[in-house]
Amino acid sequence: MFAEHLVGHDLPALPAERRHEVVAFAARRVATLPTPMRLGVGVVAFVVDGGSRAVGRRRLAAFLADHPLPLCGEYVRLLRSLTYAYVWDTWPSTAVDGRPAAGCQPDPSEGGTTSADAVGARL
């Protein structure tokens, strides 16, 4: 998934289990967008996915992260806003590279529910 590689590019030290949780959150939020917006995002995601199959997901994620193109750049901004908000809402002491704070390990009992989920559920 493109979002997985984008998060990996932006937050390289974010542990894999956290990265998966963040991407799942973004996918849930995109699924709750109003229909016209969700269709538009779906079309852009389809184009990005096609491009990533041609040049490689990691390479395209790095390119789009560094070069905001029309429409594709908005897709990257959408994913970044969702993923960054989730990371720093769920784990506020996360370093800018995604590294967990010293002595702060993921707690499996957290269950991934945050205030961002509660806010998103009301939208």
Beta strands, then each sheet from edge to edge (+ up, - down):
end
